[in-house]
Amino acid sequence: MNQLLKDLLLAYKYGVKTLYYHNTRDGAEDVQGDLEEVVETADSDCEGGACKI
């Protein structure tokens, strides 16, 4: 909480318009290892240079 208030006062000092996108230091890690990997396959239906949409 102390650090958040320091950041707020520093932002006001430098004239920051908004803190909407301000990331708080909540101790959570930015781990994204559990996300699945998306693999897209290309269609082979394009014959003669014309592809369907």
C-alpha distance matrix in Angstrom:
0.0 3.8 5.5 5.1 6.4 8.7 9.9 10.6 12.5 14.3 15.4 16.8 18.5 20.3 21.2 19.5 21.0 18.6 15.4 17.1 17.5 14.1 13.2 9.7 9.3 9.6 12.1 15.0 18.1 20.2 23.3 26.1 29.0 29.7 30.8 34.5 36.5 38.5 42.0 44.2 47.9 50.3 53.2 56.6 58.3 58.7 62.4 64.1 60.9 60.3 57.2 56.4 53.2
3.8 0.0 3.8 5.4 5.3 6.3 8.8 10.0 10.8 12.4 14.3 15.6 16.6 18.7 20.1 19.1 21.0 19.2 16.3 18.7 18.9 15.3 14.8 11.6 10.9 12.2 14.1 17.4 20.0 22.1 25.4 28.3 31.1 32.2 33.2 37.0 38.7 40.8 44.2 46.4 50.1 52.4 55.4 58.8 60.5 60.8 64.4 65.9 62.7 62.2 59.3 58.7 55.5
5.5 3.8 0.0 3.8 5.4 5.0 6.2 8.6 10.0 10.4 12.2 14.3 15.2 16.6 18.3 16.9 19.2 17.3 14.2 16.7 16.4 12.6 11.9 9.2 8.4 10.6 12.4 15.5 17.7 19.5 22.9 25.7 28.6 30.0 30.9 34.6 36.0 38.1 41.4 43.5 47.3 49.4 52.6 55.8 57.6 57.8 61.4 62.8 59.5 59.2 56.3 55.9 52.7
5.1 5.4 3.8 0.0 3.8 5.4 5.1 6.2 8.7 9.9 10.5 12.5 14.3 15.5 16.5 14.7 16.4 14.2 11.0 13.3 13.5 9.9 9.8 7.2 8.0 10.0 12.8 15.2 17.7 19.0 22.5 25.0 28.2 29.3 29.8 33.5 35.0 36.8 40.1 42.1 45.8 47.9 50.9 54.2 55.8 56.0 59.6 61.1 57.8 57.2 54.3 53.7 50.5
6.4 5.3 5.4 3.8 0.0 3.8 5.4 4.9 6.2 8.5 9.8 10.7 12.3 14.4 15.2 14.2 16.0 14.4 11.9 14.8 15.6 12.3 13.0 10.8 11.7 13.6 16.4 19.0 21.5 22.8 26.3 28.8 31.9 33.0 33.5 37.1 38.6 40.3 43.7 45.5 49.2 51.2 54.1 57.5 59.0 59.0 62.7 64.0 60.7 60.1 57.2 56.5 53.2
8.7 6.3 5.0 5.4 3.8 0.0 3.8 5.4 5.2 6.1 8.6 10.0 10.5 12.4 14.2 13.6 16.1 15.2 12.9 16.1 16.4 12.9 13.6 11.9 12.2 14.9 17.0 19.8 21.8 23.0 26.6 29.2 32.2 33.7 34.2 37.8 39.0 40.8 44.0 45.8 49.5 51.4 54.5 57.8 59.4 59.3 62.8 64.0 60.6 60.3 57.5 57.1 53.9
9.9 8.8 6.2 5.1 5.4 3.8 0.0 3.8 5.5 5.1 6.1 8.7 9.8 10.7 12.2 10.8 13.3 12.1 9.6 12.9 12.9 9.4 10.5 9.6 10.7 13.7 16.1 18.3 20.0 20.6 24.4 26.6 29.8 31.4 31.6 35.1 36.1 37.7 40.8 42.5 46.2 48.0 51.0 54.3 55.9 55.7 59.2 60.4 56.9 56.6 53.9 53.5 50.3
10.6 10.0 8.6 6.2 4.9 5.4 3.8 0.0 3.8 5.4 5.1 6.4 8.7 10.1 10.5 9.3 11.2 10.0 8.0 11.5 12.5 9.7 11.7 10.9 12.9 15.4 18.3 20.2 22.3 22.8 26.5 28.5 31.9 33.1 33.0 36.5 37.7 38.9 42.2 43.7 47.3 49.0 51.9 55.2 56.6 56.4 60.0 61.1 57.7 57.1 54.4 53.8 50.4
12.5 10.8 10.0 8.7 6.2 5.2 5.5 3.8 0.0 3.8 5.4 5.1 6.2 8.8 9.8 10.0 12.3 12.2 11.2 14.8 15.9 13.1 15.2 14.4 15.9 18.5 21.1 23.4 25.4 26.0 29.7 31.8 35.2 36.5 36.6 40.0 41.1 42.4 45.5 47.0 50.7 52.2 55.2 58.5 59.8 59.5 63.1 64.1 60.5 60.0 57.4 56.9 53.6
14.3 12.4 10.4 9.9 8.5 6.1 5.1 5.4 3.8 0.0 3.8 5.4 5.0 6.4 8.6 8.7 11.9 12.2 11.2 15.0 15.3 12.5 14.6 14.3 15.6 18.8 21.0 23.1 24.5 24.9 28.6 30.7 34.0 35.7 35.6 39.0 39.7 41.1 44.1 45.5 49.1 50.6 53.7 56.8 58.3 57.8 61.3 62.2 58.6 58.3 55.8 55.6 52.3
15.4 14.3 12.2 10.5 9.8 8.6 6.1 5.1 5.4 3.8 0.0 3.8 5.4 5.3 6.1 5.1 8.2 8.5 8.0 11.8 12.4 10.2 13.0 13.6 15.6 18.7 21.3 22.9 24.2 24.1 27.8 29.5 33.0 34.5 34.1 37.3 38.0 39.0 42.0 43.2 46.8 48.1 51.1 54.3 55.6 55.0 58.5 59.4 55.8 55.3 52.9 52.5 49.2
16.8 15.6 14.3 12.5 10.7 10.0 8.7 6.4 5.1 5.4 3.8 0.0 3.8 5.5 5.0 5.9 8.1 9.2 9.8 13.4 14.9 13.1 16.2 16.4 18.6 21.4 24.2 25.9 27.6 27.5 31.3 32.9 36.4 37.8 37.3 40.6 41.3 42.2 45.2 46.3 49.8 51.1 53.9 57.2 58.3 57.7 61.2 62.0 58.4 57.8 55.4 54.9 51.5
18.5 16.6 15.2 14.3 12.3 10.5 9.8 8.7 6.2 5.0 5.4 3.8 0.0 3.8 5.6 7.8 10.7 12.5 12.9 16.7 17.6 15.6 18.3 18.6 20.2 23.3 25.8 27.7 29.1 29.1 32.9 34.7 38.1 39.7 39.3 42.6 43.1 44.2 47.0 48.2 51.7 52.9 55.9 59.0 60.3 59.5 63.0 63.6 60.0 59.6 57.3 57.0 53.7
20.3 18.7 16.6 15.5 14.4 12.4 10.7 10.1 8.8 6.4 5.3 5.5 3.8 0.0 3.8 5.8 9.2 11.4 12.2 15.7 16.1 14.6 17.5 18.5 20.3 23.6 25.9 27.4 28.4 27.9 31.7 33.2 36.6 38.4 37.8 40.9 41.1 42.0 44.7 45.7 49.1 50.2 53.1 56.2 57.4 56.6 59.9 60.4 56.8 56.5 54.3 54.2 51.0
21.2 20.1 18.3 16.5 15.2 14.2 12.2 10.5 9.8 8.6 6.1 5.0 5.6 3.8 0.0 3.8 6.1 9.0 10.8 14.1 15.1 14.3 17.7 18.9 21.4 24.4 27.0 28.3 29.4 28.8 32.5 33.7 37.2 38.8 37.9 40.9 41.2 41.8 44.5 45.3 48.7 49.6 52.4 55.5 56.5 55.7 59.0 59.6 55.9 55.4 53.2 52.9 49.5
19.5 19.1 16.9 14.7 14.2 13.6 10.8 9.3 10.0 8.7 5.1 5.9 7.8 5.8 3.8 0.0 3.8 5.8 7.4 10.5 11.4 10.8 14.4 16.0 18.6 21.6 24.3 25.2 26.3 25.4 29.1 30.1 33.7 35.2 34.2 37.2 37.5 38.1 40.9 41.7 45.1 46.1 48.9 52.1 53.1 52.4 55.8 56.5 52.8 52.2 49.9 49.5 46.2
21.0 21.0 19.2 16.4 16.0 16.1 13.3 11.2 12.3 11.9 8.2 8.1 10.7 9.2 6.1 3.8 0.0 3.8 7.1 9.2 11.0 11.5 15.3 17.1 20.2 22.7 25.7 26.3 27.5 26.4 30.0 30.7 34.4 35.5 34.3 37.1 37.6 37.8 40.6 41.1 44.6 45.5 48.0 51.3 52.1 51.4 54.8 55.5 51.8 51.0 48.7 48.1 44.6
18.6 19.2 17.3 14.2 14.4 15.2 12.1 10.0 12.2 12.2 8.5 9.2 12.5 11.4 9.0 5.8 3.8 0.0 3.8 5.5 7.7 8.4 12.2 14.0 17.4 19.6 22.7 23.1 24.5 23.5 27.0 27.7 31.4 32.3 31.1 34.1 34.8 35.1 38.1 38.8 42.3 43.4 46.0 49.3 50.2 49.7 53.3 54.2 50.6 49.7 47.2 46.4 42.9
15.4 16.3 14.2 11.0 11.9 12.9 9.6 8.0 11.2 11.2 8.0 9.8 12.9 12.2 10.8 7.4 7.1 3.8 0.0 3.8 5.5 5.0 8.7 10.2 13.7 15.8 18.9 19.4 20.9 20.2 23.8 24.8 28.5 29.4 28.5 31.7 32.6 33.2 36.4 37.4 41.0 42.4 45.1 48.5 49.6 49.3 52.9 54.0 50.5 49.7 47.0 46.3 42.8
17.1 18.7 16.7 13.3 14.8 16.1 12.9 11.5 14.8 15.0 11.8 13.4 16.7 15.7 14.1 10.5 9.2 5.5 3.8 0.0 3.8 5.6 8.7 10.7 14.4 15.9 19.1 18.8 20.3 19.2 22.5 23.1 26.8 27.4 26.2 29.2 30.2 30.6 33.8 34.7 38.3 39.7 42.2 45.7 46.6 46.5 50.2 51.4 47.9 46.9 44.1 43.2 39.7
17.5 18.9 16.4 13.5 15.6 16.4 12.9 12.5 15.9 15.3 12.4 14.9 17.6 16.1 15.1 11.4 11.0 7.7 5.5 3.8 0.0 3.8 6.3 9.4 12.8 14.6 17.3 16.7 17.6 16.1 19.5 20.0 23.7 24.6 23.4 26.4 27.2 27.7 30.9 31.9 35.5 37.0 39.7 43.1 44.3 44.1 47.7 49.0 45.6 44.8 42.0 41.2 37.9
14.1 15.3 12.6 9.9 12.3 12.9 9.4 9.7 13.1 12.5 10.2 13.1 15.6 14.6 14.3 10.8 11.5 8.4 5.0 5.6 3.8 0.0 3.8 6.3 9.6 11.9 14.7 14.8 16.1 15.3 18.9 20.1 23.8 24.9 24.2 27.5 28.4 29.5 32.7 34.0 37.7 39.4 42.3 45.6 47.0 46.9 50.5 51.8 48.4 47.8 45.0 44.4 41.1
13.2 14.8 11.9 9.8 13.0 13.6 10.5 11.7 15.2 14.6 13.0 16.2 18.3 17.5 17.7 14.4 15.3 12.2 8.7 8.7 6.3 3.8 0.0 3.8 6.6 8.7 11.1 11.1 12.3 11.7 15.4 16.9 20.5 21.7 21.4 24.8 26.0 27.4 30.7 32.4 36.2 38.1 41.1 44.5 46.1 46.2 49.8 51.3 48.0 47.5 44.6 44.0 40.8
9.7 11.6 9.2 7.2 10.8 11.9 9.6 10.9 14.4 14.3 13.6 16.4 18.6 18.5 18.9 16.0 17.1 14.0 10.2 10.7 9.4 6.3 3.8 0.0 3.8 5.7 8.7 9.7 11.8 12.4 16.0 18.1 21.4 22.4 22.7 26.4 27.9 29.6 33.0 35.0 38.7 40.9 43.9 47.3 48.9 49.2 52.9 54.5 51.3 50.7 47.7 47.1 43.9
9.3 10.9 8.4 8.0 11.7 12.2 10.7 12.9 15.9 15.6 15.6 18.6 20.2 20.3 21.4 18.6 20.2 17.4 13.7 14.4 12.8 9.6 6.6 3.8 0.0 3.8 5.7 7.6 9.7 11.3 14.7 17.4 20.4 21.6 22.5 26.2 27.8 30.0 33.3 35.6 39.3 41.7 44.8 48.1 50.0 50.4 54.0 55.7 52.6 52.2 49.2 48.7 45.7
9.6 12.2 10.6 10.0 13.6 14.9 13.7 15.4 18.5 18.8 18.7 21.4 23.3 23.6 24.4 21.6 22.7 19.6 15.8 15.9 14.6 11.9 8.7 5.7 3.8 0.0 3.8 5.5 8.8 11.0 13.9 16.7 19.4 20.1 21.3 25.1 27.1 29.4 32.9 35.3 39.0 41.6 44.6 48.0 49.8 50.5 54.2 56.1 53.1 52.6 49.4 48.7 45.7
12.1 14.1 12.4 12.8 16.4 17.0 16.1 18.3 21.1 21.0 21.3 24.2 25.8 25.9 27.0 24.3 25.7 22.7 18.9 19.1 17.3 14.7 11.1 8.7 5.7 3.8 0.0 3.8 6.5 9.6 12.0 15.3 17.5 18.5 20.3 24.0 26.0 28.6 32.1 34.8 38.4 41.2 44.3 47.5 49.6 50.3 53.9 55.9 53.0 52.7 49.6 49.0 46.2
15.0 17.4 15.5 15.2 19.0 19.8 18.3 20.2 23.4 23.1 22.9 25.9 27.7 27.4 28.3 25.2 26.3 23.1 19.4 18.8 16.7 14.8 11.1 9.7 7.6 5.5 3.8 0.0 3.8 6.6 8.7 11.8 14.1 14.9 16.5 20.3 22.4 25.0 28.5 31.2 34.8 37.7 40.7 44.0 46.1 46.9 50.5 52.6 49.8 49.4 46.2 45.6 42.9
18.1 20.0 17.7 17.7 21.5 21.8 20.0 22.3 25.4 24.5 24.2 27.6 29.1 28.4 29.4 26.3 27.5 24.5 20.9 20.3 17.6 16.1 12.3 11.8 9.7 8.8 6.5 3.8 0.0 3.8 5.6 9.1 11.2 12.7 14.4 18.0 19.8 22.6 25.9 28.8 32.3 35.2 38.4 41.5 43.8 44.5 48.1 50.1 47.4 47.2 44.1 43.7 41.2
20.2 22.1 19.5 19.0 22.8 23.0 20.6 22.8 26.0 24.9 24.1 27.5 29.1 27.9 28.8 25.4 26.4 23.5 20.2 19.2 16.1 15.3 11.7 12.4 11.3 11.0 9.6 6.6 3.8 0.0 3.8 6.4 9.2 11.1 12.0 15.5 16.9 19.5 22.8 25.5 29.1 31.8 35.0 38.1 40.4 41.0 44.6 46.5 43.7 43.6 40.5 40.2 37.6
23.3 25.4 22.9 22.5 26.3 26.6 24.4 26.5 29.7 28.6 27.8 31.3 32.9 31.7 32.5 29.1 30.0 27.0 23.8 22.5 19.5 18.9 15.4 16.0 14.7 13.9 12.0 8.7 5.6 3.8 0.0 3.8 5.7 7.7 9.2 12.7 14.4 17.4 20.5 23.6 27.0 30.0 33.2 36.2 38.7 39.5 43.0 45.2 42.6 42.5 39.4 39.1 36.7
26.1 28.3 25.7 25.0 28.8 29.2 26.6 28.5 31.8 30.7 29.5 32.9 34.7 33.2 33.7 30.1 30.7 27.7 24.8 23.1 20.0 20.1 16.9 18.1 17.4 16.7 15.3 11.8 9.1 6.4 3.8 0.0 3.8 5.5 5.8 9.2 10.8 13.6 16.9 19.9 23.4 26.3 29.5 32.6 34.9 35.9 39.4 41.6 39.1 38.9 35.7 35.4 33.1
29.0 31.1 28.6 28.2 31.9 32.2 29.8 31.9 35.2 34.0 33.0 36.4 38.1 36.6 37.2 33.7 34.4 31.4 28.5 26.8 23.7 23.8 20.5 21.4 20.4 19.4 17.5 14.1 11.2 9.2 5.7 3.8 0.0 3.8 5.5 8.1 9.6 13.1 16.0 19.4 22.6 25.8 28.9 31.8 34.4 35.6 39.0 41.3 39.0 39.1 35.9 35.7 33.7
29.7 32.2 30.0 29.3 33.0 33.7 31.4 33.1 36.5 35.7 34.5 37.8 39.7 38.4 38.8 35.2 35.5 32.3 29.4 27.4 24.6 24.9 21.7 22.4 21.6 20.1 18.5 14.9 12.7 11.1 7.7 5.5 3.8 0.0 3.8 6.4 9.3 12.5 15.6 19.0 22.1 25.5 28.4 31.4 33.8 35.3 38.7 41.3 39.2 38.9 35.5 35.0 33.0
30.8 33.2 30.9 29.8 33.5 34.2 31.6 33.0 36.6 35.6 34.1 37.3 39.3 37.8 37.9 34.2 34.3 31.1 28.5 26.2 23.4 24.2 21.4 22.7 22.5 21.3 20.3 16.5 14.4 12.0 9.2 5.8 5.5 3.8 0.0 3.8 6.5 9.2 12.6 15.7 19.1 22.3 25.1 28.3 30.6 32.0 35.5 38.0 35.8 35.4 32.0 31.4 29.3
34.5 37.0 34.6 33.5 37.1 37.8 35.1 36.5 40.0 39.0 37.3 40.6 42.6 40.9 40.9 37.2 37.1 34.1 31.7 29.2 26.4 27.5 24.8 26.4 26.2 25.1 24.0 20.3 18.0 15.5 12.7 9.2 8.1 6.4 3.8 0.0 3.8 6.3 9.5 12.7 15.8 19.3 22.0 25.1 27.4 29.0 32.4 35.1 33.1 32.7 29.3 28.8 26.9
36.5 38.7 36.0 35.0 38.6 39.0 36.1 37.7 41.1 39.7 38.0 41.3 43.1 41.1 41.2 37.5 37.6 34.8 32.6 30.2 27.2 28.4 26.0 27.9 27.8 27.1 26.0 22.4 19.8 16.9 14.4 10.8 9.6 9.3 6.5 3.8 0.0 3.8 6.4 9.9 13.0 16.4 19.4 22.3 24.9 26.2 29.6 32.1 30.0 30.0 26.7 26.6 24.9
38.5 40.8 38.1 36.8 40.3 40.8 37.7 38.9 42.4 41.1 39.0 42.2 44.2 42.0 41.8 38.1 37.8 35.1 33.2 30.6 27.7 29.5 27.4 29.6 30.0 29.4 28.6 25.0 22.6 19.5 17.4 13.6 13.1 12.5 9.2 6.3 3.8 0.0 3.8 6.5 9.9 13.2 16.0 19.2 21.5 22.8 26.3 28.9 26.8 26.5 23.1 22.8 21.2
42.0 44.2 41.4 40.1 43.7 44.0 40.8 42.2 45.5 44.1 42.0 45.2 47.0 44.7 44.5 40.9 40.6 38.1 36.4 33.8 30.9 32.7 30.7 33.0 33.3 32.9 32.1 28.5 25.9 22.8 20.5 16.9 16.0 15.6 12.6 9.5 6.4 3.8 0.0 3.8 6.6 10.0 13.0 15.9 18.5 19.8 23.2 25.8 23.9 23.9 20.7 20.8 19.6
44.2 46.4 43.5 42.1 45.5 45.8 42.5 43.7 47.0 45.5 43.2 46.3 48.2 45.7 45.3 41.7 41.1 38.8 37.4 34.7 31.9 34.0 32.4 35.0 35.6 35.3 34.8 31.2 28.8 25.5 23.6 19.9 19.4 19.0 15.7 12.7 9.9 6.5 3.8 0.0 3.8 6.6 9.6 12.8 15.1 16.3 19.8 22.4 20.5 20.2 16.9 17.0 15.9
47.9 50.1 47.3 45.8 49.2 49.5 46.2 47.3 50.7 49.1 46.8 49.8 51.7 49.1 48.7 45.1 44.6 42.3 41.0 38.3 35.5 37.7 36.2 38.7 39.3 39.0 38.4 34.8 32.3 29.1 27.0 23.4 22.6 22.1 19.1 15.8 13.0 9.9 6.6 3.8 0.0 3.8 6.5 9.3 12.0 13.5 16.7 19.5 18.0 17.9 14.9 15.3 15.0
50.3 52.4 49.4 47.9 51.2 51.4 48.0 49.0 52.2 50.6 48.1 51.1 52.9 50.2 49.6 46.1 45.5 43.4 42.4 39.7 37.0 39.4 38.1 40.9 41.7 41.6 41.2 37.7 35.2 31.8 30.0 26.3 25.8 25.5 22.3 19.3 16.4 13.2 10.0 6.6 3.8 0.0 3.8 6.4 9.0 9.9 13.2 15.9 14.2 14.3 11.3 12.3 12.5
53.2 55.4 52.6 50.9 54.1 54.5 51.0 51.9 55.2 53.7 51.1 53.9 55.9 53.1 52.4 48.9 48.0 46.0 45.1 42.2 39.7 42.3 41.1 43.9 44.8 44.6 44.3 40.7 38.4 35.0 33.2 29.5 28.9 28.4 25.1 22.0 19.4 16.0 13.0 9.6 6.5 3.8 0.0 3.8 5.5 7.4 10.6 13.8 12.7 12.2 9.2 9.8 10.8
56.6 58.8 55.8 54.2 57.5 57.8 54.3 55.2 58.5 56.8 54.3 57.2 59.0 56.2 55.5 52.1 51.3 49.3 48.5 45.7 43.1 45.6 44.5 47.3 48.1 48.0 47.5 44.0 41.5 38.1 36.2 32.6 31.8 31.4 28.3 25.1 22.3 19.2 15.9 12.8 9.3 6.4 3.8 0.0 3.8 5.6 7.9 11.2 11.0 11.1 9.1 10.6 12.7
58.3 60.5 57.6 55.8 59.0 59.4 55.9 56.6 59.8 58.3 55.6 58.3 60.3 57.4 56.5 53.1 52.1 50.2 49.6 46.6 44.3 47.0 46.1 48.9 50.0 49.8 49.6 46.1 43.8 40.4 38.7 34.9 34.4 33.8 30.6 27.4 24.9 21.5 18.5 15.1 12.0 9.0 5.5 3.8 0.0 3.8 6.1 9.6 9.8 8.8 6.8 7.7 10.5
58.7 60.8 57.8 56.0 59.0 59.3 55.7 56.4 59.5 57.8 55.0 57.7 59.5 56.6 55.7 52.4 51.4 49.7 49.3 46.5 44.1 46.9 46.2 49.2 50.4 50.5 50.3 46.9 44.5 41.0 39.5 35.9 35.6 35.3 32.0 29.0 26.2 22.8 19.8 16.3 13.5 9.9 7.4 5.6 3.8 0.0 3.8 6.6 6.0 5.6 4.5 7.2 10.2
62.4 64.4 61.4 59.6 62.7 62.8 59.2 60.0 63.1 61.3 58.5 61.2 63.0 59.9 59.0 55.8 54.8 53.3 52.9 50.2 47.7 50.5 49.8 52.9 54.0 54.2 53.9 50.5 48.1 44.6 43.0 39.4 39.0 38.7 35.5 32.4 29.6 26.3 23.2 19.8 16.7 13.2 10.6 7.9 6.1 3.8 0.0 3.8 5.5 6.0 7.1 9.8 13.2
64.1 65.9 62.8 61.1 64.0 64.0 60.4 61.1 64.1 62.2 59.4 62.0 63.6 60.4 59.6 56.5 55.5 54.2 54.0 51.4 49.0 51.8 51.3 54.5 55.7 56.1 55.9 52.6 50.1 46.5 45.2 41.6 41.3 41.3 38.0 35.1 32.1 28.9 25.8 22.4 19.5 15.9 13.8 11.2 9.6 6.6 3.8 0.0 3.8 5.7 8.4 11.5 14.8
60.9 62.7 59.5 57.8 60.7 60.6 56.9 57.7 60.5 58.6 55.8 58.4 60.0 56.8 55.9 52.8 51.8 50.6 50.5 47.9 45.6 48.4 48.0 51.3 52.6 53.1 53.0 49.8 47.4 43.7 42.6 39.1 39.0 39.2 35.8 33.1 30.0 26.8 23.9 20.5 18.0 14.2 12.7 11.0 9.8 6.0 5.5 3.8 0.0 3.8 6.4 10.1 12.7
60.3 62.2 59.2 57.2 60.1 60.3 56.6 57.1 60.0 58.3 55.3 57.8 59.6 56.5 55.4 52.2 51.0 49.7 49.7 46.9 44.8 47.8 47.5 50.7 52.2 52.6 52.7 49.4 47.2 43.6 42.5 38.9 39.1 38.9 35.4 32.7 30.0 26.5 23.9 20.2 17.9 14.3 12.2 11.1 8.8 5.6 6.0 5.7 3.8 0.0 3.8 6.8 9.7
57.2 59.3 56.3 54.3 57.2 57.5 53.9 54.4 57.4 55.8 52.9 55.4 57.3 54.3 53.2 49.9 48.7 47.2 47.0 44.1 42.0 45.0 44.6 47.7 49.2 49.4 49.6 46.2 44.1 40.5 39.4 35.7 35.9 35.5 32.0 29.3 26.7 23.1 20.7 16.9 14.9 11.3 9.2 9.1 6.8 4.5 7.1 8.4 6.4 3.8 0.0 3.8 6.5
56.4 58.7 55.9 53.7 56.5 57.1 53.5 53.8 56.9 55.6 52.5 54.9 57.0 54.2 52.9 49.5 48.1 46.4 46.3 43.2 41.2 44.4 44.0 47.1 48.7 48.7 49.0 45.6 43.7 40.2 39.1 35.4 35.7 35.0 31.4 28.8 26.6 22.8 20.8 17.0 15.3 12.3 9.8 10.6 7.7 7.2 9.8 11.5 10.1 6.8 3.8 0.0 3.8
53.2 55.5 52.7 50.5 53.2 53.9 50.3 50.4 53.6 52.3 49.2 51.5 53.7 51.0 49.5 46.2 44.6 42.9 42.8 39.7 37.9 41.1 40.8 43.9 45.7 45.7 46.2 42.9 41.2 37.6 36.7 33.1 33.7 33.0 29.3 26.9 24.9 21.2 19.6 15.9 15.0 12.5 10.8 12.7 10.5 10.2 13.2 14.8 12.7 9.7 6.5 3.8 0.0
